[in-house]
Amino acid sequence: MSVASESPVHSSSSDDLAAYLEAELDAGSDSSAESSEDNAEAANLGSKRRKLEHVESGEEDEIQGVASVTYSEEISKASSSKGACEHPGSFGNMCFVCGQKLEETGVSFRYIHKEIRLNQDEISRLRDSDMTFLQRKRKLYLVLDLDHTLLNSTILKDLKPEEEYLKSHTHSLQDVSGGSLFMLEFMHMMTKLRPFVHSFLKEASEMFVMYIYTMGDRPYARQMAKLLDPKGEYFGDRIISRDDGTVRHQKSLDVVLGQESAVLILDDTENAWPNHRDNLIVIERYHFFASSCRQFEHDYQSLSELKSDESEPDGALATVLKVLKQAHKLFFENVDEDISNRDVRPMLKQVRKEILKGCKVVFSRVFPTMAQPEDHPLWKMAEELGATCATEVDASVTHVVAVEMGTKKARWAVREKKFVVHRGWIDAAHYLWKRQPEENFGLEQLKKQGTEK
C-alpha cells in the first residue's frame, strides 16, 4: 500500500511527510521490514536522505499544488540549523532524520504509516507551514465522519423482511462512481451512500483539504473511502479510523496535520468531539436502514422501509454545503491578508447566528420550575442560532415554545397571532442548519406523536 497521497492537487504537510516516508522505504527495503534490518537501515539513512533530496529536487517542478519546500528539505534545514538533531519524529524506533534509536514517544500517525510518530514541536511546525499552503490555495481543512453523515451501513443479517428488495437494487463494485447502494458480501454488509454525496465531495474539495475520520475500524474506513472516492482524488491517505485515535471512544484533531483554527468538522455525533465543538457542524443523522433506527431507539420506519430517500437538492448535505461555502467565504474575505491569525471557528458561529436571526422566543413550561432559564441548553441553543430569548411576552415576541396550548403564554400567542411551536422547532434548526416551517412543529403535531406512541 502506498503511504503517499495519490492526489498532488490536494497536497499538504501530511502528503509531503507521506511522500518522504515512501521514498525512504523505496530506497531501502519493503515497508514491512523486520526489526533485524533496523541497524542497516539506520546506517544507510543519511545517504538515503541525501539521495532523496536529489531525486525530489529534479521532480519538484512536475508536482503541482504541493508546498514549495518539500518535507525532506525542511527537516534537513531544521536539523543543520540547530546543530544536534532534535529528533522531530521516528520511524519504528529510529529518528527519521539522523537514524538514532529512540524510545517510543510522540503522537502516532498510523494512518500515514503504521511506524510513524511525530513529536509536538514537529506537529506544530507542520501545521504552521501549512498555513502558507492554505492561503495560496484558498483552502481550509474539512474532517468528515462516515456513518450517518456521508452514508449508512448495515449487517446483512440485520435486514428486515421489508428490506430484502434492496438486494436486487445494488450497484456493481466494479464501477462505483455512478452507484449509491452496494452489497459488500465479503464484509457481510450493505452500504447506502447519502443522496448528494458525490456532488458534495466534488464541490467541497475545491474549498477544503479533506480527511475521513470514523469510529469504524481501518478496513471498514478504507472500503468506504473506495466507495466515496474511487479515484483517490479527495482523501488520498487522509483516512483516520478508531485504530488511529489517541483517546478511546473519542475523536480529536491531534492526529490531523492542520491548525485547529483552519479546521471544520462534519459529524452526526456532537459528543464524539468533546474538545472541538467550536469546529463542529452537527448534521442530521442519515437513517436509511431499519437497523440504524433500532440502534438509536427510534420507533419510526426507516427510509428503506418506506422505499424513500432524502432529497438531493434540499437534503442535509446540500444544506451543509451552503454552510461550508459561507464559512469559507468569510475566512478568505481579505485574500491578501496573512491568514495565520484568522480563525474559522468564530466565523462558523457567525453563520450559525443567521439561522434564527430576527426571532424572539419565549418559553412556556419548557424548563423545570426552579431552574434558571438562561442556563438551560435549549435557551443557549436558541441564542447560538441567532434568536433573542426572553422570559416574558411583549409585542416584539415572534415565537412561544410550549408543551401545551393551555398555558397563559400560549393562549396569548394565539390571540396575538404569534407562532406557537414545540421545542423540536429549535432542535431541527440546530441539526438542519436552517429555519424550519413553523407549521410542522405545532403543538397538535406533538400531541399526535404522543398518541401514536
Secondary structure, DSSP 8 states (H G I E B T S, - for coil): ---S-S-GGG--HHHHHHHHHHHHHHHSS-TT--GGGHHHHHHHHHHHHHHHHHHHHHHGGG--SS-SS-HHHHHHHHHHHSSS----EEETTEETTT--B--S-SEE-TTT-TTEEE-HHHHHHHHHHHHHHHHHHT-EEEEE--BTTTEEEEEGGG--GGGGGGGGS-B-SS--TT-SEEEEGGGTEEEEE-TTHHHHHHHHHTTEEEEEE-SS-HHHHHHHHHHH-TTS-S-TT-EE-GGG-SSTT---GGGS-S-GGGEEEEES-GGG-TT-GGGEEE------SHHHHHHTT--S--HHHHT----TTTSHHHHHHHHHHHHHHHHTSSTTS-GGG--HHHHHHHHHTTTTTT-EEEEES-S-TTS-GGGSHHHHHHHHTT-EEESS--TT--EEEES-TTSHHHHHHHHTT-EEE-THHHHHHHHHSS---GGGG-HHHHHHHHHH-
